[in-house]
């Protein structure tokens, strides 16, 4: 998949998983990732969502983005670092 060299460390206080998921669900799928510090990945998801909306499958992206943001936020809350391009299944 994507290789990542930058690691995002847990913050204190931790980012809210629900807020990350809602941001991704309501705002083109990548805003939750930007909230978590995965800026490059968030922008890629937003662009993909816009492009794929033209062919009718762009609605799937915000749902996957919300799941991804929630799961990665939970990893950060548990004290784990995440990569800047890491996905929830990794």
FENVEN-V737867 format. One record per run of one state. SS is the DSSP state (H for helix, E for strand, C for the rest). FROM is the first residue (numbers start at 1). TO is the last residue. Records with the same first field share a line. If there is no record, write none. Layout:
SS = FROM-TO  FROM-TO
//
This chain:
C = 1-6  9-16  27-30  37-38  54-58  78-81  84-90
E = 7-8  82-83
H = 17-26  31-36  39-53  59-77
//
